[in-house]
Amino acid sequence: MQAVRIHGKEDLRIEEVPTPEVGESQVLLKISHAGICGSDLHYYFDGANGAFVVREPLIPGHEISGTVAEDPSGKYKVGQKVTVHPARFGTPSEKYGRHLWPNGSYLGSASTWPHTQGGMSEYLLVEDFMVVPVPDEMELSCAALAEPTAVGMHGINIGGGVEGRKVLVSGSGPIGLLAAASAKALGADEVWASDVLEGPLARAEALGVDRIVRTDQEALPEYYFDTVLECSGVPAALNTAFDAVERGGIFVQIGMMGAGPQPIELAKIISKEVQLRPTFRFDDEIEGAVELLSKHPEIADVVVTHTFESDDAKKAFEVARNSNESGKVLVAM
């Protein structure tokens, strides 16, 4: 089968690799689309995602959709449309959610050895519990958004929901856009989106948020938002949003921060008793994400800005790197 493989920094190759054989409790999928995530960009452009260095050829991709090619159990029919929960959960614990269990793995990640290969390939072998069916009428390009939508929905759940609340989504990249769309669909009273680039804000406006704010040119209102969903992971964006959250509000950190010390002005939220709630990936929100996207397919029309064939994967990564030009970039397998 054909696969996109990252061998190191800016070394991406389209190669033939063996098609995996199905074992017990496994399902073979024929991949339709794979979205390019921030971690994929780091693996390609830096040869590493934080401390996780590419030490062997890595197939990226954990935002995927496709159809069932083979299921020996018969639970899923051949040709059935699906997406995938990318996690193989680790050592069980009753203290916290499955996504936080130690010793787990995630598709398309160099955090394990051998690396956990991802879904930017013609076929992908997964455990049966990772398969998430999608409606027959759902476009597979839309189904590829289920994983990043689940990330935003997990942040909303960690924040205690958004119904009737005034919500700021800080950072209007793909995760921010999907978080904003989810907040609108889940009953937020107001949803504002902020960024420092025109492209992301134009896409947020097209999604129907109540207001967009370019924070390098306009100040956010102070003490205004009940909930902040911070999706950029940029310290300056956090500090700006700290001013905008209401006393006793909830600040959900969805965007991943870089390693090491960060210049975060925590004094701004300590005096307001704001609850700072970090999040990491998601637990079981992906089925809800599929349901939301099936009801609102127009979300994909805005968030997905480019689709490239696998032979043009290098171009896809270049475009995905430009967050002003692109929203979610998909690779069609």
N, C-alpha and C positions, 0 to 999 in steps of 0.2 A: 504494500500500500504506500501511497505518497504521504509524506509528513513534512511539516515545517519544523526545522530543528535549529536551535541556537547552540553554537559551539563555543562561544565566548563573546567578548565585546565586539559589537558590530560585525559579527560573523554568523549570518543566517543562511541556511541552505535548504533547498527543497530536495528531499532525498527519499529513496525507496527503503522501507523498513519492513520486516515481517508483519503480516497481519496476525494479530493475536488469536489464540485458540481459546474457545469458551470452556470454562470449568464449572464445577458445581456452584450454584448460587450466584452465577455471573450472567451478564447480558452483554452481547456485542451490539454496538450502535454504529450506524452509518452516519457520520457527522455531516450536517448541512452548513452550519455557521458557527464561528468562534469569534467572540468579541475580544478586543485588545484592551487589557486593563493596565493600570499604572505599574503593577509588579512586572507584567510582561515587558513594558517599555524599559524598566530598569535592567532586566535580564539581558535585553538586546543591546541597549546603548551603553550600559555600564559593565556588563558581564556579571552583575551581581544585583541582588535586591537586598540592600542593607548588608547584613552579615552572611547572607546566603549566596555563595559564589557558585557559578556554573563550573562544575568540575568534570562533567561528561555531557554529551549532546542532550539537550533538554527540549522536549516538545512543549511549547507554552500553551496556555489557553485553559481557563476554567469557567468561562461564560459561554456555554455551548448549547446547541440544539441539534436534533437529528431525528432519525427513525430507527426502530428496532430492526436489526439485521438477523439476529439469532438469539433465541431464549429457550434453552433446553427444557425449562420448567413448564413452558406454555402459559405462564402468567401474562406475558405481553405478546401481542400478535405481531408478526412480521409486518413492517411498514407503519406501525403505530408511531405517531408523533410524540416526542418526549424532550424534556430538558434534563439536567443532571444536578443533583446536590453534590458539589465537588469534594466534600469531606469524607474521608474514612476515619471514623471516630476512634479515639485511643482508649486508654485505660479508664473504665467506668468509675464515676464518682457521684455520690448523691449530693455533693456540696454545690455543684454548679452545672450549667448547661453542657450538652454534649460537645458543643463547639469549643469548649475550654478544657475538655479532657486531655491530659498529657499523652504524648506518644502517638498522636494522630497524624494524618497527612492530608494534603490538599492538592488537587490536580494542578499540574504545571508548576511545581515548586521544587527549588533546589535546597529546601530546608531539610530534606531527608537524604540518606545515602543507602542504596542508590536513589537518584532523584525520582520524584513522583511525576511521571510523564503526563502531559496535559492532552487536550482534545483538539489541537490544531492539526488534525490528521484525517485521513479518509475514514478510518474506523477507530473506535475506542472501546476498550473492555472495562466494564465497571461492575461493582457488586450490585446485586439486585435491589438492595435498599437505597441505592443512590439514584435510581431511575424515578423521574417525576413525569407522569403523563400530562400532556397538554391537549386542549380541545382540537378536534379535527379541523375546525375552521380557522384556527390560529396560524398565522404565517410563521414559519420557522425563524425568519429574521427577527420577529417580535419575541418569540420564545427564548432567543438567546439573551434577552434582557432580564430574564427571571432572576438570575443570580445577583446582578447588581441592584435590582429592585428590592430583593430580599434584604440586602445590606441596609438600604434606606429604611425599610419597614422594621427591621430589627432595632434601628436607632429610635424610631418612633415608639416602639414597644418599650424600650428601655426608659424612654422619657415619660412613660405613663399615658401615652396616647396624645392625640392632638384635637380631638373633637371640641369645638367651641373655643379653641385657643388661638391666640395671635402668634404666628410662627415665623421666625426668620430662618431661611436656609442660607448659610454662609458658604459661598463657593458654588458656582453653577456649572461645574464640569458634569460628566455623565452621572456620577453618584448624586450630586446635588440636584440635578434635574429630576432624577427618578425619585429622590426623597421629596422634592417639592410636589411632583405629580401625585405621589402617594398621600402626602398631607392634604392636598386638595380633595382627593377622592375619599379620604377617611374623615372628612367633616371639619377641618380647621376653619375657624371663622375668617382669618386672614392669613395669607401666605405671601411673604416678601422674599425676594431673591437678591443676593448681593454678589458682586465680583468686581474685578478691576479691568476686565476685558469686555469689549463690545459683543463679540461672537457668542460667548456663553450667555450673556444677558439677553441677547436677541432670542436665543432659543428658550430661555426661561419665560420671556414675554409671550412667545408663541404657544407655550404650554398653558397659558392663562393664569399665571400668578397675579396677585392683586397689585404688586408694584415691584419694579426693579430699581436697584440702587448701585451705581458705580461708585464704590467707596473711596476711590482716589480723587473723586471730584465732588462728592456730596456726602454729608454726614448722615448716619442713621439716627433716628430719634432715640434719645436716652430713656431708659426705664420703660420701654414700650412692649417688649415681647415676653409672653409667658413662657415660650419654649424657643430655644435656639438649636438648630441642627447644623453643626459646624462640619462641613464636608471638604474643606480645603487642606487642613493640616498645616496651614501657614501661620506662624506666630502672630504676624501683624493682623491677620484676619481675625484670629481669636481675640486679640486685645481690643479691636474695634467692636466686635460683637459683645464683649464683656460690658461695654458701656450701654449697649442697647437692651440688655435683658432686664426684666423687671425685678424688683425686690422679691426674694423668695421664689424666683423663677427656676427653670430647669435648663441646663446647658448640656447638650448631648454632643460629645466629641466622636464623630464618625470618621473624619479624615485621619489617616495615619500620620503621626509625627515622625520626623527623622530621629535617628539615634543620638544620644548624648543630651547635654543640657539645652534647654530652650528658653528664650527670653519671653516668658509668659507673665503678664501682670496680674497675678492672682489676687492682689490686694483689691482690685476693682470688684471682684465678686464675693470676697470674704465679708466685706461690710454689708453686703446685700443679702447674705445667707443664700446665695445661689447654689443650687445643687449641681455639681460637675459630675457628669456620668459618662465615662468612656465606654465605647463599644468595640467589639472585635468580630468581624465577619457576621455570622448569623447562626441561628439554631434551626428552627423548623418553619421559618417564614416563607420558604420558597413556594409552597403550595398556595399561600395567600397571594404571593406575587404573581403567580400564573393566573389566578382568578382575577386580580385587579387588571392585569394587562389584557386579558380576554375581554373584559368589559370596556376597556379604554384602549383599543388598538391605535388610536390616534397618537398616543404617547410615543410609540415607536417611530411614527412619521417625523416627529420633531427630534427625538434623541439620536436616532441613527442617521448620521449625515453622509457616511461613505461606506460602500461595500466593494471589496477587491477580491478577485480570484486569487487562489493560493499561489499561483505563479508570480503574482505581484505583491507577495507578502512584505518584501522590503519597503515598497512604496507605501503599503498600508501602515507600517510602523512609523515611517517618516511623517505621514499625514496625521496619525494619531498623536504624535508628539506635539503638534501645533494645536494647542487647546483653543486658540482664537478661531482657527479655521474649522476645526472638527469637534463634533460631539462624540458619540460612540462610533467607532470604526469596526466593521465586521470583516472577517476573512471567510469567503465562501469556499467550502471544500468540495 
